[in-house]
Structures are given as C-alpha cells and as structure tokens.
Amino acid sequence: MTIAPTLHLDVAIDRPFAEVAAYLADPSNFPAWATGLSSGLEPASADSGAEPGEWLAAAPEGRAFVRFSPANDFGIADHRVRFPDGIVVDIPLRALPNGTGTTVVLTLFRQPDMDDERFAADAEWVRRDLSALRTLLATEQVPAA
C-alpha cells in the first residue's frame, strides 16, 4: 500500500456557503476559474469513449474525461480526471461554511512520477486557480442556492 504525500490548499471567500457550494456543484462553471479546464469542458457523448456521467475536457495530453460528484448540500465538489494513458487522478474539493463566508479546500495528491519541483509547481497552479475562484465569486452575480 502506498500513501501519497498531500497538500490541502484553501481560500477564504466572502460569499455565503450555499452560494459557493451551488456554484461548485455545476461542472459548467469550472472553466471560468480552473485553468486546467479553461480550454473547454462539455458533457461527453457515448461515442467519445467516455463512461456514463463523464465530461470531456481538453488536456495537454489530449482528451481527458472528468467525473464530478453529484450536486449536494454538503459542499462536496470532488472530481476524478481520467487521462488518455489510463492514469486517474482524484481531486477532492470542498466548500466549508466559515462564519458568513466560505472556505474552499482542494486536496492535491502528489503523483508517483512527480518530483519536488513539479509538485510545488502544481501546488502553485492550484493556489492561482483558487485565487481566481475567489475573485470571480467576489465580482460575479452567482444565483443564490
């Protein structure tokens, strides 16, 4: 059994929990702030090689398939990315009530082939994306849950 090193990266957002959780529950919102998906994300068709419920994303390695957790009232917005080479990466993402606002936490798992420099670069990428999420939610009109 191997346990991967992890980092829990978070951002405080001055928006009510229900609004942030509802925003994260809609996969079509991810390209607006998650730069790894910014070049496109769409529900995958059966003829694309996707499994039922997966979305199709453009990735540097080619097409990737993304499965999102079902919408829920708990702020769980986990997703699983399946790359063309068969590698699967789980990305836990949570919105947590924090006073009148919300803390969003993403858990980054270090992948087996990743050196310290690459893991640090991935962590910085996640920090930028979470910061973009905070900025977006501070300036955009997001429907109330």
C-alpha positions in Angstrom: 0.0 0.0 0.0 1.3 3.4 -0.9 0.1 6.7 0.6 0.8 9.7 -1.5 2.0 13.0 0.1 -0.8 15.6 0.1 -1.3 19.3 0.4 -4.5 20.9 1.5 -4.8 24.3 -0.3 -7.5 26.7 0.7 -9.0 30.1 0.0 -11.5 32.2 2.1 -14.4 33.5 0.0 -16.7 36.3 1.2 -19.8 34.7 -0.1 -22.4 32.6 1.8 -21.7 28.8 1.8 -24.9 27.9 0.0 -24.0 30.2 -3.0 -20.4 28.9 -3.2 -21.5 25.3 -2.9 -24.1 25.7 -5.6 -21.6 27.3 -7.9 -19.1 24.5 -7.4 -21.8 21.9 -7.9 -22.3 22.9 -11.5 -19.5 21.4 -13.7 -20.1 24.0 -16.4 -18.7 26.7 -14.0 -15.2 25.1 -13.7 -13.7 26.5 -16.9 -14.3 30.1 -15.6 -11.7 29.6 -12.8 -10.0 26.2 -13.1 -7.3 26.8 -15.8 -6.7 23.1 -16.4 -10.2 23.1 -17.8 -10.3 26.5 -19.3 -9.9 25.4 -22.9 -13.2 23.5 -22.7 -15.4 21.2 -20.8 -18.6 19.6 -22.1 -20.8 16.6 -21.3 -19.2 13.7 -23.1 -21.1 11.7 -25.7 -21.1 7.9 -25.7 -19.1 7.8 -28.9 -16.2 9.8 -27.3 -15.0 6.9 -25.3 -16.5 8.3 -22.1 -18.1 6.4 -19.3 -21.7 7.4 -18.4 -21.7 10.7 -16.5 -18.3 11.9 -17.6 -17.5 15.2 -19.1 -14.9 15.7 -21.9 -12.1 18.1 -21.3 -9.1 19.3 -23.4 -5.8 18.4 -21.7 -2.2 18.8 -22.7 -2.1 15.1 -23.0 -5.2 15.0 -25.3 -8.7 14.4 -24.3 -9.4 13.8 -20.6 -12.6 12.6 -19.0 -13.9 14.2 -15.8 -16.5 12.8 -13.5 -17.9 15.2 -10.9 -19.6 14.3 -7.7 -23.4 14.8 -7.8 -24.7 18.1 -6.7 -25.3 18.1 -2.9 -26.0 20.3 0.0 -22.7 19.5 1.8 -20.3 21.5 -0.4 -18.6 18.3 -1.8 -17.4 19.1 -5.3 -14.9 16.2 -5.8 -13.9 15.2 -9.3 -11.9 12.4 -11.0 -9.9 13.0 -14.1 -9.2 10.1 -16.4 -6.4 10.7 -18.9 -5.9 9.0 -22.3 -3.0 7.0 -20.9 -5.3 5.4 -18.3 -4.0 7.5 -15.3 -6.8 8.5 -13.0 -6.4 11.5 -10.6 -8.8 12.1 -7.8 -9.3 15.7 -6.8 -11.2 16.3 -3.5 -12.7 19.8 -3.4 -14.8 21.1 -0.5 -16.7 24.2 0.3 -16.9 24.7 4.1 -19.1 27.1 5.9 -16.9 29.7 7.7 -18.9 32.4 9.6 -20.8 34.4 7.0 -18.4 33.2 4.3 -16.9 30.0 2.9 -13.5 28.3 2.9 -12.8 26.2 -0.2 -10.3 23.4 0.2 -8.7 21.4 -2.5 -6.5 18.4 -1.7 -3.6 17.9 -4.0 -2.1 14.4 -4.1 1.5 14.1 -5.3 1.5 11.7 -8.2 4.0 8.8 -8.3 6.2 10.2 -11.1 6.3 13.8 -9.6 9.5 15.3 -8.3 9.5 18.0 -5.6 9.7 20.8 -8.2 6.7 19.6 -10.2 4.7 19.0 -7.0 5.5 22.6 -5.9 4.5 23.9 -9.4 1.2 22.0 -9.3 0.5 23.5 -5.8 1.2 27.0 -7.1 -1.2 26.4 -10.0 -3.9 25.3 -7.6 -3.3 28.4 -5.5 -3.7 30.6 -8.6 -6.9 28.8 -9.6 -8.4 29.1 -6.1 -7.5 32.8 -6.0 -9.3 33.2 -9.4 -12.3 31.4 -7.9 -12.3 33.9 -5.0 -12.0 36.9 -7.4 -14.7 35.5 -9.7 -17.2 34.9 -6.8 -16.4 38.4 -5.4 -17.3 40.1 -8.7 -19.8 37.8 -10.4 -23.5 37.6 -9.8 -23.9 33.9 -8.8 -27.5 32.7 -8.4 -28.5 32.1 -4.8 -28.9 28.4 -3.9 
